[in-house]
Amino acid sequence: MLTILEKFDIFGVPIKLKTIKQQEQFKTSQSGVIAIIIMILSLAYFIYVIQLWINGKLIPKVTSSQRMIEYTTYEWEKSEISFTLYDLSSDINPFTLENNIIMPVLVEISGLFVAAKPRILYSTLQVDGDKNVVTIDKGKLVLSQVDGTKEEDQEDIKQYFIFFTKCRPDWIDEGGYCADQQTIDEYFSINHGLLFLSINLQQYNYETLEFDEIKKTQFFAFEESSPFYSQVILQKQQTTIDNGVLLSNLESFEVIKDYEVNTQSVSIKFAQNTIKTKENTKFEFDSLCTFVFRIDNIETNETILMPKLGEVLAQIGSIVNMIMLLKILSNMINTTMLESSILHQIIEIYYPQFKQVEIKKNFFGQVKQVHYKGVEIKLSMFQYKYNQLIELARTKFTFNNLIQELSRVQLVLINQIGMENIKNIFKIEEDLKFFDHDTPNSNCQIQNLASISPEESPQKSDFERFGLFNSEI
């Protein structure tokens, strides 16, 4: 039964024979240097990639696609949309509640009509005396079909209509007042620079694993004589992030990734004629410029797959495999040096004089100098004979030659002592005298396992001398 089980064992290990140095493998200093280089490079690259991964500097896999949408909303709670007048001609802030000159008016359009009372946006920030900022602190835009069926939980389309007009006393909020007419006329008599539209966009930061706000700004010429109409289309993005270390950990976010602006020249009555109420009431005003904010019906879907531990280890493994190609070179060096050493030992067995030969080789194993008993031998003469002996030793080192040699020894033994005597030799068993009571003589006899010392090896007189040393004969 145990024999049958042994046949199914797939974890068997080879039986290794030790070398003269009691090693199971032949090792060299050259290969040791390569092994150290491999280990240092592998460890250094491992630490380098792990540091990149921890610090979020490995590029994730990002896929992006677009699709048409019929309904979506976008709501913000902070000042993501702002207007700034970069006035280089005057230090006057025209958007203040007191001494107001220009009114930025926000009108919420639901469907096709005004949905709420117009709201005046007053300046909330004065920077360096010449930057006058008006912000939309919070808001909500809705993309929906104007006509057609909607779900019960879906809102009507909602857009923001913002126009800039001269101050109207009947529109100003409580506590505020317009500047006098002379001040207003003097203000508009000179050029006041550019009107900047700034919208905060969101972009995912792979290092901090958070969304960064990026302010994108568009410039518009601000002149009373050149009114314009701009349609600001916010492009929404659905971002899905997988930041799991081992398994997937999906998180979804809705952000504004970009916006585009379409601008055209219009009359000062364009905004007045465009705004409609359900009661058909009209607002009488002249617009300096008009902006309409809406959501684009094309949504971008972005999927970000952050590198996982398995991918990092796979990347390290692929580079380490390239580094481990040095192992092939190391194995080739060891194989060549092992073969050279064994062949040289075979030559020494047949020609013991070679034990006194000193051969100096370079790093690549090429013979550079040869000395015999302190006398240098001519390299060309030695190399020719030595190469011949190497080829002969290589032939003797083959498996077939070993079998052939053993068969010849067997034939010699049979002819010299006979088959019956050989059989009797294999029947002889010697007891190991280990304990004192095993034999009167307490000396332990360990003969069967005794190895042959180098002194007991065949003497040089038993073999043919090497041709280079004929002078000694």
PLY file of the C-alpha trace (Angstrom):
ply
format ascii 1.0
element vertex 473
property float x
property float y
property float z
element edge 472
property int vertex1
property int vertex2
end_header
0.00 0.00 0.00
2.79 2.42 0.90
4.52 1.64 -2.38
1.39 2.64 -4.30
1.14 5.90 -2.35
4.77 6.68 -3.11
3.97 6.61 -6.83
1.51 9.48 -6.35
4.04 11.65 -4.56
4.67 14.73 -6.71
6.88 16.42 -4.14
9.87 14.17 -4.44
13.30 15.76 -4.19
16.41 14.77 -6.13
19.23 13.01 -4.33
22.16 15.38 -4.29
25.80 14.36 -4.17
28.21 16.64 -2.38
31.33 18.11 -3.95
34.82 17.85 -2.49
34.07 20.95 -0.38
31.02 19.20 1.13
28.71 21.36 -0.95
25.59 20.20 -2.74
26.13 22.75 -5.51
29.14 24.08 -7.29
29.56 27.77 -6.42
31.99 30.44 -7.55
32.93 33.97 -6.47
31.97 35.36 -9.89
28.47 34.00 -9.54
28.37 35.31 -5.97
29.05 38.84 -7.24
26.21 38.52 -9.77
23.88 37.15 -7.06
24.63 40.13 -4.80
23.96 42.53 -7.69
20.65 40.80 -8.43
19.53 40.93 -4.80
20.48 44.61 -4.42
18.73 45.62 -7.65
15.63 43.58 -6.83
15.35 44.98 -3.29
16.01 48.55 -4.46
13.37 48.33 -7.20
10.89 46.73 -4.77
11.32 49.60 -2.28
11.14 52.16 -5.11
7.84 50.85 -6.53
6.25 50.40 -3.09
7.12 54.02 -2.24
5.55 55.20 -5.50
2.43 53.18 -4.72
2.13 54.49 -1.16
2.61 58.09 -2.30
0.03 57.68 -5.09
2.51 58.31 -7.90
1.67 55.19 -9.89
-0.58 56.09 -12.81
-4.02 54.46 -12.42
-6.10 52.97 -15.19
-8.59 55.56 -16.41
-11.39 54.89 -18.85
-13.77 57.53 -20.14
-16.98 57.41 -22.15
-19.86 59.72 -22.97
-23.60 59.20 -23.07
-26.74 61.19 -23.70
-28.85 61.91 -20.64
-32.40 63.18 -20.33
-32.46 64.07 -16.66
-29.88 65.09 -14.08
-29.35 67.70 -11.38
-26.38 69.59 -10.00
-26.45 71.44 -6.69
-23.74 73.40 -4.90
-23.51 74.99 -1.47
-20.52 77.28 -1.90
-19.41 80.02 -4.26
-18.46 77.92 -7.28
-19.58 80.52 -9.83
-18.33 84.09 -9.66
-18.07 87.26 -11.75
-15.11 89.62 -11.32
-14.74 93.06 -12.86
-11.06 93.83 -13.40
-11.38 97.61 -13.50
-8.12 99.40 -14.29
-9.71 102.82 -14.71
-11.49 103.29 -11.41
-11.42 102.14 -7.79
-15.20 102.23 -7.54
-16.96 98.95 -6.82
-20.16 99.16 -8.91
-21.81 96.09 -7.35
-22.21 97.28 -3.74
-25.51 97.49 -1.90
-24.90 101.16 -1.12
-24.10 103.57 -3.93
-24.92 100.82 -6.39
-24.16 101.47 -10.04
-24.59 98.05 -11.71
-27.03 95.36 -10.62
-26.23 91.69 -11.37
-29.70 90.13 -11.38
-30.27 86.37 -11.05
-33.51 84.98 -12.44
-34.45 81.34 -11.94
-36.13 79.84 -15.01
-38.20 76.71 -14.48
-39.50 75.24 -17.67
-39.94 78.33 -19.85
-41.01 80.83 -17.21
-39.61 82.73 -14.26
-39.98 80.51 -11.21
-39.03 82.92 -8.41
-38.56 86.57 -7.66
-35.38 87.95 -9.25
-32.47 88.16 -6.81
-29.85 90.92 -6.83
-26.24 89.74 -6.41
-24.21 92.31 -4.53
-20.45 92.38 -4.29
-19.19 90.41 -1.31
-15.45 90.80 -1.88
-13.10 93.63 -2.77
-9.55 92.50 -3.58
-6.64 94.92 -3.93
-9.08 97.75 -4.54
-9.66 96.95 -8.20
-11.15 93.44 -8.22
-14.90 93.48 -7.67
-16.37 90.02 -7.16
-19.97 88.81 -7.35
-20.67 85.20 -6.43
-23.54 82.74 -6.64
-23.29 81.32 -3.14
-25.53 78.33 -3.73
-27.80 77.02 -6.42
-29.33 74.09 -8.22
-29.59 73.37 -11.94
-31.85 70.72 -13.43
-31.65 69.13 -16.86
-35.00 67.76 -17.95
-37.19 67.54 -21.01
-39.26 70.64 -21.63
-41.95 68.55 -23.29
-42.63 64.90 -22.68
-43.22 62.56 -19.81
-41.22 62.71 -16.59
-41.07 60.53 -13.52
-42.97 61.67 -10.45
-39.78 62.45 -8.54
-38.25 64.42 -11.41
-38.22 68.20 -11.39
-38.84 70.54 -14.29
-35.88 71.94 -16.14
-34.19 74.70 -14.16
-31.74 77.25 -15.54
-30.18 80.44 -14.23
-30.59 83.65 -16.18
-28.16 86.38 -15.03
-28.05 89.84 -16.56
-26.19 93.05 -15.64
-28.17 96.25 -15.74
-27.91 99.80 -14.41
-29.15 100.32 -10.89
-32.93 100.50 -10.47
-34.19 102.16 -7.25
-37.37 100.08 -7.37
-35.39 96.84 -7.45
-32.77 97.47 -4.81
-33.04 95.59 -1.52
-33.83 97.15 1.80
-30.94 99.13 3.23
-29.43 99.84 -0.14
-29.61 102.72 -2.58
-28.39 103.65 -6.03
-25.67 106.15 -6.76
-26.78 109.48 -8.13
-27.35 109.75 -11.88
-24.25 111.93 -12.42
-22.02 109.33 -10.79
-23.55 106.59 -12.91
-23.10 108.59 -16.11
-19.49 109.42 -15.25
-18.80 105.77 -14.48
-20.05 104.59 -17.88
-18.26 107.37 -19.74
-14.93 105.50 -19.44
-13.80 101.95 -20.19
-13.79 99.60 -17.22
-11.80 96.65 -18.55
-12.86 93.01 -18.54
-15.55 90.95 -16.89
-14.20 87.55 -15.78
-16.45 84.51 -15.40
-14.88 81.91 -13.08
-16.26 78.45 -12.35
-14.63 75.95 -9.99
-14.12 72.56 -11.64
-13.26 69.29 -9.90
-10.41 67.00 -10.85
-9.40 63.84 -8.98
-5.90 63.91 -7.48
-4.26 60.48 -7.63
-1.76 61.33 -4.88
-4.09 62.77 -2.23
-7.06 60.58 -3.30
-9.28 63.65 -3.17
-10.86 66.06 -5.64
-8.97 69.26 -6.31
-10.79 72.42 -7.31
-9.49 74.09 -10.46
-10.74 77.54 -11.33
-11.39 78.06 -15.03
-11.90 81.65 -16.17
-13.33 83.19 -19.35
-12.84 86.89 -20.30
-15.52 89.22 -21.70
-15.23 92.83 -22.82
-17.36 95.01 -20.56
-18.80 97.98 -22.45
-22.16 99.73 -22.28
-22.30 100.10 -26.05
-21.64 96.41 -26.77
-24.14 94.17 -24.95
-23.75 90.42 -25.45
-25.47 87.14 -24.62
-23.46 84.11 -23.39
-24.72 80.60 -22.95
-22.67 78.77 -20.29
-23.01 74.99 -20.63
-21.81 73.01 -17.61
-20.45 69.58 -18.49
-21.20 67.04 -15.80
-19.10 63.98 -15.08
-19.90 60.76 -13.22
-16.62 59.63 -11.63
-16.30 56.10 -10.25
-13.18 55.39 -8.21
-11.89 51.97 -7.19
-9.33 52.62 -4.46
-9.30 49.17 -2.84
-5.92 47.74 -1.85
-6.74 44.08 -2.51
-10.44 43.93 -3.44
-12.67 46.45 -5.22
-13.93 49.44 -3.26
-16.09 51.52 -5.58
-17.13 55.11 -4.84
-19.14 57.36 -7.17
-19.06 61.15 -7.38
-20.85 63.73 -9.53
-18.69 66.70 -10.47
-18.46 69.47 -13.05
-15.44 68.66 -15.19
-15.60 71.56 -17.64
-17.83 74.12 -19.28
-18.12 75.84 -22.63
-19.34 79.31 -23.51
-21.19 80.42 -26.64
-21.32 84.21 -27.02
-23.06 86.48 -29.48
-23.87 90.18 -29.74
-27.45 91.20 -28.89
-29.48 94.35 -28.31
-29.91 95.96 -24.90
-33.53 94.73 -24.89
-32.66 91.06 -25.51
-32.87 90.00 -21.87
-36.10 91.94 -21.34
-37.76 90.27 -24.31
-36.49 86.80 -23.34
-37.69 86.66 -19.73
-41.29 85.51 -19.47
-43.58 85.01 -16.52
-46.68 82.89 -16.27
-48.73 86.04 -15.74
-47.14 87.63 -18.87
-45.77 90.50 -16.80
-42.68 92.22 -18.16
-39.56 93.68 -16.61
-38.49 96.95 -18.08
-34.67 97.22 -18.16
-31.63 97.50 -20.38
-29.03 94.73 -20.14
-25.30 95.29 -20.42
-24.62 91.55 -20.74
-26.56 88.36 -20.17
-25.52 84.86 -19.05
-27.60 81.67 -19.12
-26.36 78.67 -17.08
-27.56 75.19 -17.93
-26.37 71.55 -17.80
-25.19 69.82 -20.94
-27.17 66.79 -22.02
-23.95 64.86 -22.73
-22.50 63.32 -19.58
-19.00 61.89 -19.23
-18.52 58.65 -17.34
-15.00 58.26 -15.96
-13.74 55.15 -14.17
-10.50 55.35 -12.19
-8.92 52.07 -11.11
-6.17 52.76 -8.61
-3.26 50.27 -8.66
-3.85 47.32 -6.34
-1.25 45.40 -4.40
-1.38 42.49 -6.87
-0.67 44.79 -9.83
2.20 46.43 -7.97
3.74 43.06 -7.15
3.21 41.94 -10.75
5.00 45.04 -12.00
7.86 44.39 -9.59
7.96 40.76 -10.67
8.16 41.60 -14.35
11.15 43.88 -13.84
12.76 41.45 -11.41
12.41 38.74 -14.04
14.38 40.93 -16.40
17.00 41.36 -13.71
16.98 37.62 -13.06
18.16 37.08 -16.61
21.54 37.64 -15.02
20.95 34.32 -13.33
21.26 32.61 -16.71
24.65 34.22 -17.18
25.61 33.16 -13.67
24.54 29.58 -14.35
26.55 29.56 -17.57
29.63 30.79 -15.70
29.20 28.17 -12.99
28.60 25.40 -15.53
31.67 26.35 -17.53
33.88 26.64 -14.46
32.56 23.39 -13.00
33.22 21.55 -16.25
36.67 23.09 -16.48
37.46 22.09 -12.89
36.26 18.50 -13.34
38.10 18.07 -16.63
41.27 19.40 -15.02
40.87 16.93 -12.14
40.45 14.06 -14.62
43.71 15.11 -16.30
45.42 15.16 -12.87
44.26 11.61 -12.23
45.94 10.37 -15.40
48.85 12.82 -15.19
49.68 13.53 -11.48
52.34 15.99 -12.63
49.51 18.47 -13.30
49.11 18.96 -9.55
52.33 20.98 -9.70
51.21 23.07 -12.66
50.01 26.59 -11.83
47.58 27.99 -14.39
46.60 31.67 -14.15
43.38 32.67 -15.88
41.62 36.01 -16.34
38.02 36.81 -15.26
36.65 35.17 -18.42
38.58 31.91 -17.88
41.24 32.41 -20.54
44.69 30.99 -19.74
47.28 33.77 -19.42
50.29 32.17 -17.70
51.46 28.61 -16.91
54.19 27.66 -14.43
55.56 24.22 -13.63
57.70 23.99 -10.48
58.27 27.74 -10.68
59.33 27.71 -14.33
57.13 29.40 -16.89
56.04 27.19 -19.78
55.59 28.56 -23.25
51.88 29.31 -23.55
51.41 28.27 -27.19
53.03 24.88 -26.60
51.09 24.23 -23.42
47.76 25.40 -24.83
47.93 23.01 -27.78
48.62 19.94 -25.62
46.23 21.09 -22.90
43.35 21.47 -25.36
43.95 17.94 -26.61
43.81 16.57 -23.05
40.65 18.61 -22.32
38.91 16.99 -25.29
39.99 13.53 -24.15
38.87 14.24 -20.58
35.54 15.53 -21.87
35.04 12.22 -23.68
35.85 10.23 -20.54
33.43 12.36 -18.53
30.42 11.22 -20.59
27.92 8.79 -19.13
28.45 6.21 -21.87
32.18 6.24 -21.28
31.70 5.66 -17.55
29.52 2.63 -18.26
32.08 1.36 -20.72
34.92 1.77 -18.22
32.96 -0.04 -15.51
32.17 -2.90 -17.87
35.86 -3.27 -18.67
36.73 -3.33 -14.97
34.07 -5.99 -14.48
35.56 -8.12 -17.26
39.05 -7.78 -15.79
37.83 -8.85 -12.34
36.01 -11.83 -13.77
39.11 -12.95 -15.72
41.44 -12.41 -12.76
39.54 -13.78 -9.72
36.55 -15.56 -11.27
32.82 -15.08 -11.00
32.42 -17.34 -7.99
34.93 -15.37 -5.95
33.18 -12.13 -6.88
29.87 -13.55 -5.68
31.47 -14.62 -2.40
32.82 -11.11 -1.88
29.31 -9.67 -2.04
28.15 -12.28 0.52
30.75 -11.24 3.11
29.30 -9.04 5.86
31.38 -7.43 8.57
29.74 -6.61 11.88
30.29 -3.19 13.33
31.98 -3.66 16.71
30.22 -0.80 18.45
29.60 -1.98 22.02
32.18 -3.39 24.39
30.32 -6.66 24.91
30.30 -7.31 21.16
33.95 -8.30 21.18
36.75 -8.61 23.73
38.68 -6.01 21.78
37.14 -2.59 22.47
38.71 -0.97 19.41
35.98 0.01 17.03
36.50 -1.31 13.53
35.05 0.91 10.85
36.38 -0.35 7.58
33.53 -0.67 5.16
32.87 3.10 5.12
36.51 4.14 5.01
37.30 6.48 2.13
40.42 6.39 0.04
42.77 9.21 0.88
44.57 11.17 -1.84
47.84 9.45 -0.82
46.30 6.09 -1.71
45.35 7.20 -5.21
47.24 5.71 -8.16
50.81 6.95 -8.38
52.20 8.72 -11.40
54.37 5.73 -12.22
51.18 3.80 -12.95
50.23 6.13 -15.78
51.73 7.54 -18.90
53.58 10.80 -18.32
52.44 14.04 -19.90
54.44 14.96 -22.98
55.55 18.35 -21.66
57.48 16.70 -18.86
59.47 14.19 -20.90
62.61 15.84 -19.66
62.06 14.20 -16.28
61.99 10.66 -17.66
0 1
1 2
2 3
3 4
4 5
5 6
6 7
7 8
8 9
9 10
10 11
11 12
12 13
13 14
14 15
15 16
16 17
17 18
18 19
19 20
20 21
21 22
22 23
23 24
24 25
25 26
26 27
27 28
28 29
29 30
30 31
31 32
32 33
33 34
34 35
35 36
36 37
37 38
38 39
39 40
40 41
41 42
42 43
43 44
44 45
45 46
46 47
47 48
48 49
49 50
50 51
51 52
52 53
53 54
54 55
55 56
56 57
57 58
58 59
59 60
60 61
61 62
62 63
63 64
64 65
65 66
66 67
67 68
68 69
69 70
70 71
71 72
72 73
73 74
74 75
75 76
76 77
77 78
78 79
79 80
80 81
81 82
82 83
83 84
84 85
85 86
86 87
87 88
88 89
89 90
90 91
91 92
92 93
93 94
94 95
95 96
96 97
97 98
98 99
99 100
100 101
101 102
102 103
103 104
104 105
105 106
106 107
107 108
108 109
109 110
110 111
111 112
112 113
113 114
114 115
115 116
116 117
117 118
118 119
119 120
120 121
121 122
122 123
123 124
124 125
125 126
126 127
127 128
128 129
129 130
130 131
131 132
132 133
133 134
134 135
135 136
136 137
137 138
138 139
139 140
140 141
141 142
142 143
143 144
144 145
145 146
146 147
147 148
148 149
149 150
150 151
151 152
152 153
153 154
154 155
155 156
156 157
157 158
158 159
159 160
160 161
161 162
162 163
163 164
164 165
165 166
166 167
167 168
168 169
169 170
170 171
171 172
172 173
173 174
174 175
175 176
176 177
177 178
178 179
179 180
180 181
181 182
182 183
183 184
184 185
185 186
186 187
187 188
188 189
189 190
190 191
191 192
192 193
193 194
194 195
195 196
196 197
197 198
198 199
199 200
200 201
201 202
202 203
203 204
204 205
205 206
206 207
207 208
208 209
209 210
210 211
211 212
212 213
213 214
214 215
215 216
216 217
217 218
218 219
219 220
220 221
221 222
222 223
223 224
224 225
225 226
226 227
227 228
228 229
229 230
230 231
231 232
232 233
233 234
234 235
235 236
236 237
237 238
238 239
239 240
240 241
241 242
242 243
243 244
244 245
245 246
246 247
247 248
248 249
249 250
250 251
251 252
252 253
253 254
254 255
255 256
256 257
257 258
258 259
259 260
260 261
261 262
262 263
263 264
264 265
265 266
266 267
267 268
268 269
269 270
270 271
271 272
272 273
273 274
274 275
275 276
276 277
277 278
278 279
279 280
280 281
281 282
282 283
283 284
284 285
285 286
286 287
287 288
288 289
289 290
290 291
291 292
292 293
293 294
294 295
295 296
296 297
297 298
298 299
299 300
300 301
301 302
302 303
303 304
304 305
305 306
306 307
307 308
308 309
309 310
310 311
311 312
312 313
313 314
314 315
315 316
316 317
317 318
318 319
319 320
320 321
321 322
322 323
323 324
324 325
325 326
326 327
327 328
328 329
329 330
330 331
331 332
332 333
333 334
334 335
335 336
336 337
337 338
338 339
339 340
340 341
341 342
342 343
343 344
344 345
345 346
346 347
347 348
348 349
349 350
350 351
351 352
352 353
353 354
354 355
355 356
356 357
357 358
358 359
359 360
360 361
361 362
362 363
363 364
364 365
365 366
366 367
367 368
368 369
369 370
370 371
371 372
372 373
373 374
374 375
375 376
376 377
377 378
378 379
379 380
380 381
381 382
382 383
383 384
384 385
385 386
386 387
387 388
388 389
389 390
390 391
391 392
392 393
393 394
394 395
395 396
396 397
397 398
398 399
399 400
400 401
401 402
402 403
403 404
404 405
405 406
406 407
407 408
408 409
409 410
410 411
411 412
412 413
413 414
414 415
415 416
416 417
417 418
418 419
419 420
420 421
421 422
422 423
423 424
424 425
425 426
426 427
427 428
428 429
429 430
430 431
431 432
432 433
433 434
434 435
435 436
436 437
437 438
438 439
439 440
440 441
441 442
442 443
443 444
444 445
445 446
446 447
447 448
448 449
449 450
450 451
451 452
452 453
453 454
454 455
455 456
456 457
457 458
458 459
459 460
460 461
461 462
462 463
463 464
464 465
465 466
466 467
467 468
468 469
469 470
470 471
471 472
